[in-house]
Amino acid sequence: MMSSAKFATLPNSPLEQLHNYYERLVLDAIRARGMNLDEDAFVDVACVALNELPAKYIRHDVDMAYFTSPEEMAALHNRVQRAIDMAIGRVLSKRWTA
């Protein structure tokens, strides 16, 4: 019988380095647009955009730079921009104005 013990993550564990590469790209790209979004709208846009993108889990960001061609990197950034465009439209269309 298999144990269902939880896998504990210790501080400075290699598991702490695991993250979705798109998260930082999306957050930085939204900020770069300089939109006047409140905190809730910003997070909503980020969530909707991230849900449109595939998960791309990595350990170190430098690995992406090393193992991804400039053409692939440009395609990733374009995909992020399209996801953000769609997310902004979706989130802002659902907001009520006073």
Backbone as a chain_set.jsonl record, in Angstrom:
{"seq": "MMSSAKFATLPNSPLEQLHNYYERLVLDAIRARGMNLDEDAFVDVACVALNELPAKYIRHDVDMAYFTSPEEMAALHNRVQRAIDMAIGRVLSKRWTA", "coords": {"N": [[0.84, -1.179, 0.0], [0.536, 2.192, -0.865], [1.962, 5.049, 0.625], [0.439, 8.095, 1.604], [1.865, 10.305, 2.256], [2.671, 13.731, 2.619], [4.739, 15.694, 0.507], [7.176, 17.502, 1.783], [8.372, 20.79, 1.38], [11.418, 22.185, 1.829], [12.967, 25.222, 2.985], [14.995, 26.829, 0.589], [15.069, 24.629, -1.015], [15.435, 22.677, -4.017], [12.917, 22.463, -5.185], [11.719, 24.881, -4.676], [12.603, 26.452, -6.698], [11.179, 25.843, -8.94], [9.004, 26.98, -11.413], [6.419, 28.556, -13.422], [7.301, 29.654, -16.489], [5.909, 31.552, -17.988], [4.591, 33.169, -16.136], [6.143, 35.371, -15.064], [6.694, 36.692, -17.483], [4.115, 37.48, -18.325], [3.213, 39.127, -16.18], [5.168, 41.175, -16.237], [4.755, 42.148, -18.84], [2.144, 43.139, -18.717], [2.481, 45.218, -16.856], [4.251, 46.801, -18.357], [2.612, 47.926, -20.228], [1.488, 50.065, -19.026], [-1.091, 50.569, -18.159], [-3.948, 51.869, -16.445], [-4.868, 50.062, -14.254], [-6.741, 48.782, -11.552], [-5.742, 46.933, -8.611], [-7.207, 44.504, -8.43], [-8.236, 44.22, -11.062], [-5.835, 44.029, -12.461], [-4.776, 41.582, -11.502], [-6.838, 39.892, -12.312], [-6.655, 40.138, -15.129], [-4.081, 39.075, -15.483], [-4.499, 36.421, -14.59], [-6.454, 35.457, -16.438], [-5.029, 35.741, -18.842], [-2.827, 34.018, -18.355], [-4.172, 31.593, -18.202], [-4.756, 31.199, -20.832], [-2.42, 30.49, -21.95], [0.063, 27.917, -22.523], [1.318, 25.766, -19.943], [4.615, 26.23, -18.883], [6.912, 24.987, -17.357], [9.847, 25.589, -15.554], [13.147, 25.483, -14.134], [15.24, 27.33, -13.915], [15.385, 30.615, -15.155], [17.395, 31.3, -16.91], [17.84, 28.996, -18.325], [15.845, 28.979, -20.255], [16.645, 31.098, -21.875], [19.017, 30.079, -22.85], [18.349, 27.651, -24.131], [16.41, 28.292, -25.981], [15.663, 29.462, -29.165], [16.199, 32.675, -30.782], [14.038, 33.182, -32.485], [12.045, 31.478, -31.49], [11.79, 32.593, -28.956], [10.818, 35.133, -29.591], [8.348, 34.356, -30.615], [7.178, 33.323, -28.273], [6.917, 35.677, -26.771], [5.194, 37.14, -28.424], [2.944, 35.52, -28.282], [2.3, 35.863, -25.61], [1.593, 38.595, -25.631], [-0.706, 38.523, -27.256], [-2.371, 36.92, -25.653], [-2.667, 38.602, -23.455], [-3.957, 40.805, -24.652], [-6.434, 39.611, -25.304], [-7.268, 38.91, -22.718], [-7.492, 41.399, -21.427], [-9.59, 42.547, -22.896], [-11.624, 40.724, -22.239], [-11.775, 40.857, -19.402], [-12.192, 43.647, -18.863], [-14.577, 44.064, -20.211], [-16.398, 42.888, -18.59], [-16.578, 44.459, -16.396], [-18.323, 46.751, -14.325], [-19.352, 50.067, -14.819], [-19.579, 53.108, -13.019]], "CA": [[0.0, 0.0, 0.0], [1.343, 3.405, -0.972], [1.747, 6.071, 1.637], [-0.005, 9.371, 1.041], [2.587, 11.349, 2.975], [2.895, 14.955, 1.85], [6.127, 15.999, 0.218], [7.463, 18.798, 2.394], [9.387, 21.599, 0.718], [12.248, 22.898, 2.781], [13.525, 26.464, 2.442], [16.16, 26.663, -0.282], [14.961, 23.36, -1.714], [15.325, 22.838, -5.471], [11.512, 22.628, -5.551], [11.393, 26.303, -4.58], [13.02, 27.087, -7.951], [10.243, 25.445, -9.97], [7.973, 27.977, -11.687], [5.911, 28.663, -14.778], [8.044, 30.722, -17.161], [5.005, 32.581, -18.484], [4.108, 34.06, -15.083], [6.914, 36.617, -15.039], [6.489, 37.383, -18.761], [2.787, 38.098, -18.338], [3.177, 40.231, -15.216], [6.004, 42.272, -16.752], [4.136, 42.704, -20.046], [0.992, 43.95, -18.305], [3.043, 46.443, -16.267], [4.87, 47.598, -19.416], [1.566, 48.627, -20.98], [1.193, 51.303, -18.315], [-2.535, 50.759, -18.025], [-4.389, 52.28, -15.12], [-5.703, 48.985, -13.724], [-6.644, 48.593, -10.106], [-5.078, 45.67, -8.26], [-8.078, 43.377, -8.781], [-8.267, 44.081, -12.514], [-4.505, 43.567, -12.87], [-4.684, 40.152, -11.192], [-7.787, 39.2, -13.193], [-6.055, 40.093, -16.469], [-2.971, 38.119, -15.431], [-5.048, 35.058, -14.498], [-7.091, 35.087, -17.699], [-3.958, 35.583, -19.833], [-2.074, 32.795, -18.051], [-4.998, 30.436, -18.531], [-4.74, 31.054, -22.287], [-1.071, 30.061, -22.334], [0.422, 26.596, -22.016], [2.253, 25.775, -18.815], [6.005, 26.054, -19.311], [7.616, 24.954, -16.086], [11.304, 25.557, -15.632], [13.832, 25.66, -12.856], [16.02, 28.573, -13.995], [15.056, 31.413, -16.337], [18.524, 31.291, -17.832], [17.691, 27.828, -19.192], [15.021, 29.379, -21.401], [17.467, 31.928, -22.752], [20.052, 29.246, -23.456], [17.803, 26.564, -24.951], [15.365, 28.791, -26.865], [16.205, 30.298, -30.243], [15.603, 34.02, -30.807], [12.736, 33.102, -33.154], [11.105, 30.875, -30.538], [11.585, 33.562, -27.88], [9.919, 36.153, -30.143], [7.021, 33.739, -30.69], [6.663, 33.279, -26.897], [6.529, 37.036, -26.386], [3.999, 37.477, -29.209], [1.835, 34.75, -27.716], [1.955, 36.535, -24.36], [0.886, 39.828, -25.969], [-2.052, 38.158, -27.735], [-3.132, 36.455, -24.488], [-2.993, 39.785, -22.645], [-4.988, 41.547, -25.394], [-7.689, 38.895, -25.12], [-7.63, 38.988, -21.301], [-7.936, 42.771, -21.144], [-10.931, 42.678, -23.455], [-12.577, 39.909, -21.482], [-11.93, 41.37, -18.023], [-12.771, 44.979, -18.842], [-15.959, 44.023, -20.697], [-17.226, 42.385, -17.48], [-16.554, 45.441, -15.291], [-19.413, 47.725, -14.319], [-18.903, 51.445, -14.621], [-20.553, 53.85, -12.195]], "C": [[0.886, 1.243, 0.0], [0.982, 4.388, 0.137], [1.315, 7.36, 0.954], [0.654, 10.529, 1.782], [2.818, 12.543, 2.065], [4.397, 15.151, 1.661], [6.393, 17.398, 0.744], [8.571, 19.504, 1.624], [10.139, 22.385, 1.772], [12.718, 24.21, 2.168], [14.814, 26.16, 1.675], [16.199, 25.298, -0.97], [14.928, 23.62, -3.217], [13.873, 22.997, -5.934], [11.063, 24.079, -5.496], [11.735, 27.035, -5.878], [12.044, 26.809, -9.088], [9.182, 26.53, -10.159], [7.563, 27.958, -13.151], [6.569, 29.879, -15.431], [7.13, 31.864, -17.594], [4.554, 33.565, -17.404], [4.84, 35.4, -15.089], [6.728, 37.399, -16.339], [5.167, 38.134, -18.778], [2.742, 39.293, -17.396], [3.979, 41.426, -15.718], [5.364, 42.94, -17.965], [2.911, 43.553, -19.705], [1.483, 45.273, -17.725], [3.587, 47.373, -17.344], [3.837, 48.373, -20.231], [1.149, 49.921, -20.296], [-0.291, 51.604, -18.18], [-2.882, 51.137, -16.594], [-5.382, 51.245, -14.586], [-5.596, 48.97, -12.212], [-6.062, 47.203, -9.854], [-5.905, 44.448, -8.665], [-8.105, 43.146, -10.286], [-6.927, 43.554, -13.033], [-4.383, 42.057, -12.675], [-5.639, 39.355, -12.074], [-7.224, 39.063, -14.606], [-4.924, 39.067, -16.497], [-3.494, 36.683, -15.403], [-5.651, 34.607, -15.823], [-6.023, 34.858, -18.773], [-3.18, 34.292, -19.597], [-2.871, 31.534, -18.375], [-5.093, 30.2, -20.033], [-3.407, 30.499, -22.796], [-0.795, 28.652, -21.816], [1.337, 26.746, -20.798], [3.644, 25.495, -19.362], [6.85, 26.119, -18.045], [9.111, 24.78, -16.287], [11.868, 25.718, -14.223], [14.571, 26.996, -12.822], [15.642, 29.322, -15.269], [16.174, 31.39, -17.366], [18.463, 30.084, -18.766], [16.87, 28.162, -20.426], [15.853, 30.195, -22.379], [18.484, 31.072, -23.505], [19.48, 28.24, -24.456], [16.702, 26.998, -25.927], [15.971, 29.718, -27.905], [15.556, 31.682, -30.188], [14.214, 34.015, -31.467], [11.672, 32.522, -32.222], [10.78, 31.848, -29.404], [10.641, 34.676, -28.356], [8.494, 35.61, -30.224], [6.381, 33.649, -29.306], [6.139, 34.657, -26.484], [5.28, 37.488, -27.157], [2.771, 36.761, -28.657], [1.362, 35.38, -26.412], [1.15, 37.805, -24.657], [-0.541, 39.547, -26.437], [-2.933, 37.698, -26.568], [-3.55, 37.633, -23.616], [-4.066, 40.624, -23.336], [-6.357, 40.927, -25.158], [-8.17, 39.047, -23.676], [-8.145, 40.376, -20.935], [-9.351, 42.967, -21.666], [-11.966, 41.93, -22.645], [-12.836, 40.489, -20.093], [-12.619, 42.724, -18.018], [-14.21, 45.001, -19.347], [-16.912, 43.558, -19.591], [-17.319, 43.375, -16.324], [-17.705, 46.426, -15.443], [-18.827, 49.114, -14.135], [-19.989, 52.196, -13.878], [-20.992, 55.091, -12.91]], "O": [[1.851, 1.337, 0.758], [-0.181, 4.518, 0.518], [1.775, 7.676, -0.144], [0.068, 11.603, 1.918], [3.123, 12.385, 0.883], [5.205, 14.823, 2.53], [5.882, 18.376, 0.197], [9.578, 18.895, 1.263], [9.547, 23.163, 2.52], [12.854, 24.302, 0.948], [15.613, 25.321, 2.091], [17.249, 24.87, -1.45], [14.446, 24.666, -3.652], [13.628, 23.607, -6.974], [10.127, 24.466, -6.195], [11.213, 28.12, -6.131], [12.09, 27.494, -10.11], [8.539, 26.952, -9.198], [8.266, 27.417, -14.004], [6.402, 31.005, -14.962], [7.539, 33.025, -17.568], [4.171, 34.69, -17.726], [4.201, 36.452, -15.118], [6.616, 38.625, -16.314], [5.107, 39.29, -19.198], [2.277, 40.365, -17.783], [3.518, 42.564, -15.633], [5.424, 44.162, -18.104], [2.671, 44.577, -20.344], [0.958, 46.333, -18.067], [3.411, 48.589, -17.264], [4.173, 49.378, -20.858], [0.524, 50.78, -20.919], [-0.693, 52.765, -18.097], [-2.183, 50.761, -15.653], [-6.578, 51.515, -14.478], [-4.511, 49.124, -11.652], [-5.913, 46.404, -10.778], [-5.363, 43.471, -9.183], [-8.008, 42.006, -10.741], [-6.894, 42.725, -13.943], [-3.941, 41.341, -13.574], [-5.296, 38.266, -12.535], [-7.309, 37.994, -15.21], [-4.824, 38.278, -17.436], [-2.981, 35.825, -16.12], [-5.387, 33.494, -16.278], [-6.104, 33.89, -19.529], [-2.904, 33.554, -20.542], [-2.298, 30.522, -18.779], [-5.473, 29.111, -20.463], [-3.301, 30.089, -23.952], [-1.347, 28.241, -20.796], [2.04, 27.746, -20.658], [3.821, 24.619, -20.209], [7.422, 27.156, -17.707], [9.57, 23.95, -17.071], [11.158, 26.042, -13.271], [14.531, 27.708, -11.818], [15.586, 28.726, -16.345], [15.916, 31.454, -18.568], [18.98, 30.142, -19.882], [17.164, 27.681, -21.52], [15.763, 29.993, -23.59], [18.77, 31.328, -24.674], [20.07, 28.009, -25.512], [16.128, 26.16, -26.622], [16.703, 30.648, -27.569], [14.481, 31.839, -29.61], [13.325, 34.759, -31.052], [10.543, 33.011, -32.172], [9.639, 31.921, -28.947], [9.767, 35.111, -27.606], [7.539, 36.33, -29.932], [5.179, 33.872, -29.168], [5.052, 34.776, -25.918], [4.408, 38.148, -26.591], [1.688, 37.341, -28.58], [0.163, 35.426, -26.14], [0.137, 38.061, -24.006], [-1.474, 40.254, -26.056], [-4.111, 38.051, -26.506], [-4.666, 37.656, -23.096], [-4.989, 41.105, -22.679], [-7.322, 41.627, -24.851], [-9.354, 39.286, -23.441], [-9.132, 40.502, -20.209], [-10.212, 43.492, -20.96], [-13.057, 42.44, -22.392], [-13.985, 40.596, -19.663], [-13.549, 42.931, -17.237], [-14.986, 45.87, -18.951], [-18.114, 43.817, -19.664], [-18.065, 43.145, -15.372], [-18.018, 46.874, -16.545], [-17.889, 49.293, -13.357], [-21.178, 51.951, -14.082], [-21.807, 55.85, -12.385]]}, "num_chains": 1, "name": "protein.A"}
